[in-house]
Amino acid sequence: MKNETTVLVLALLITMGLVGAGVWWFTRQSEPDKVEISTGEETSSGATFAEMRNIPEGLFSYGGSTTWAPIRKEVDPAIQTVWPKFRLRYTDPTTGAPGSGTGIKMLLNNQLAFS
């Protein structure tokens, strides 16, 4: 009986800790830095999109999420205009339908730079 009580108390403490961490995470007031896809818009840090530093050069294949599909034809060229040496290429899956799961599989198979 004593052993069961110890396990129950530990389980309760762990659960309360996880719930408390979740409440803290979702209610904190700070917002992450936002980047606007425009050469004139400022980020919350005060820098414009064009002033961002350490942008890698090269061609980067990406794929996966179907949520990105409606806006990628506008965003990718905007990025290309600001940083011509940073090129993005959307890659459709060779098998299966596009989606997050397919993108992750392609990423793990070294078919994508990011997903």
Helices and strands as residue ranges (DSSP letters): H 2-27, G 49-51, E 58-62, H 69-82, E 86-90, H 100-108
